[in-house]
């Protein structure tokens, strides 16, 4: 095993000690149940994970968007990347179709600044944020997605810089079997099957899917496979466990340089975790493991004589965390916890030279010759208080970062809220955060890119104020915020010069406003209403650092305007339709490549409108659907010179049935 054996031993020992403490430590008996959480919770009163302590959605003091299963099923999307592209103030910049590679950022941040969780477990990649969306779960298995806007360091640790996405699959649902098949243009196919079953005091969720296409243009073909399992054991005291693997292979047309468009990439992801939940609320120690393989070919087919080897990268992460909260008064709670994470990379491009070469499995005459490792450890403390109309929480993360000068960093934060009336809530927050550079930022070097091993971590302080409106049938939010960023990391180059270089931009401040309203018309006007639901999101961003002196590859190319309109309505009896309209206007620009040559002048990103449509027919257990993405056949790019698909039509069928009672669940 490449990770130091003592680090594994430490985590195992720590986990055993924590489990033993459940039965021996009398202090844990004081971790009483929060009466506001243990009440019967309605559909709109689910518990979310934006704080260290449990909090109802309607009591949030932060900006968080929750996308639930019903909403997912009503949208014209077939993968996580497509779904998140319509979330408020999120920016999905795709290189490949169907989520083969997509970068996600929140509120004008970079793709490295968004932390991704799977059932609360950190699955972000230390090599590069380009792999953060390698999420080994099919969309059909997701019960809910929580999107925290703004810093989350004091809750989730380092690298929760500008937002957190928590993908949740392990909520209890009825036993059922589901299968689906889809096909479409460009030889597209998608097959998936899942089963959820309870056996005694255990639950089991198994899902498998496979997708592929010949591609919408040259060198955009792909194949992908997911296998995911999650389960629980126990009643009052539970074990929650999950394991997953994913493999993707895709043509990477102009992904990292348009000079050589015939690129190709293969990635593999393995992930596993286990969490123990005691019969005392809030005590939940966990350990997790993630391994990721990446093979990148600059030349998929014929290569010039100077090109001698592909890029091979292998990362391994092991982590452990725990949290416990207890009531410190009738209206206050104290939460404490820890988080430890060890990251390692072996590569032929990234890190320091190894003392001996390590063969790349399955590849002749290929070796890992470089590597690096680093460790982070954090201790959390947070106190929260809830009075009749006023609530507040204040917390601190003290974090040890082996790669950080000075080693110790502090992340304080405070959240305040005031309930004006039953439906309206004001809130304000101030939080400090930090992000470590990825291994790619530090070490990647070739003729077009140059990393910097002396990069400083990114730092920021974000302040925010907002208004929430929540009543049956209507949820609305509005917020203003400003992020004061220091030592922001970007890949930049001077005009008409090469290569791209990883640099700390001295200061980049981003201000923005965002607003959202969702109306459940069916709940407001009755279930026979033609219009079922409507959602409108709008966000505006402005960065005070221009790119006059240099071109920015990521940080300064923010979405200045983003507006989304989602409509779900009945067509006739069992026929329904869902529409998704999106307008995007991006800052910055890129230099076009024409006939293999780079143009002298920078081309601004052009604003565009995209429309997607889904038509559904439901009958008992069956659903037949037809989808068309990019109905207007709009030509656009998310990254310069990387072509995006035009109109794409696909059709499919889904079958879903309950197991226990024999009753069928409508698809």
Secondary structure, DSSP 8 states (H G I E B T S, - for coil): --S-HHHHHHHHHHHHHHHHHHHH-GGGGG----HHHHS---TT--EE-SSSS-EEGGG-SS-EEEEEHHHHHTSS-SSHHHHHTTSTTEEEEESSGGGSSEEEEETT--GGGEEEEETTEE---SS-GGGTT-----GGG--EEEEEES--HHHH-TT--SEEEEEE--S----EEEEEEEEETTTEEEEEEEEEEEETTEEEEEEEEEEEE--SSTT--EEEEEEEEEEEEESSSEEEEEEEEEEEEEE-TTSS-TTS---EEEEEEEEEEEEEE-SSTT---EEEEEEEEEEEES-SS---TT----EEEEEEEEEEEEEEEEESSSSEEEEEEEEEEEEEEEESSSSEEEEEEEE-TT-TT-EEEEEEEEEEEEEEEEEEEE-SSEEEEEEEEEEEETTSTTSEEEEEEEEEEEE-SSSEEEEEEEEEEEE---HHHHH-BSSSEE--TT---EEEEEEEEEEEEEETTEEEEEEEEEEEEEEEEEEEEETT---EEEEEEEEEEEEEEEEEEEEEHHHHH-TT-SEEEEEEEEEEEEES---SSEEESSTT--EEEEEEEEEEEEEETTEEEEEEEEEEEE--EE--EETTEE-SS-EE---EEEEEEEEEEEETTEEEEEEEESTT-----SSTT------EEEEEEEEEEESSS------
